[in-house]
C-alpha cells in the first residue's frame, strides 16, 4: 500500500479493506458501520498496528460486555462478533474518552 493511501483503501496484498488507524478515521465511518473487537480495543501486533478506541484489554472488554458496562455485541456467524459504531460512540461519550 502506498504511503499516502487512505486508511480505508484496498490493500492489494491482502485484498481487503484496511482498518481505521485513528479516531478521525473512526469518525469518518458511516453511522451504521460495524466494528470488530480489534478496532475497539486495538491490536499493536497487527500490521499496521491498530490503536485502541477504548483503552482496555480484550478480556476486560468481554467482562464488561458480560456485566453490561460495554455494549451488547451482534453475532454475524460462529466466529464473527461486531458492535455498532453508534453504540461505541455512546460508550466513548459516557466514559469521557
PyMOL commands that set and color helices and strands:
alter all, ss='L'
color gray80, all
select helices_A, chain A and resi 23-28+37-41+58-67+85-95
alter helices_A, ss='H'
color red, helices_A
select strands_A, chain A and resi 10-11+16-17+34-35+74-77+80-84
alter strands_A, ss='S'
color yellow, strands_A
deselect
rebuild
show_as cartoon
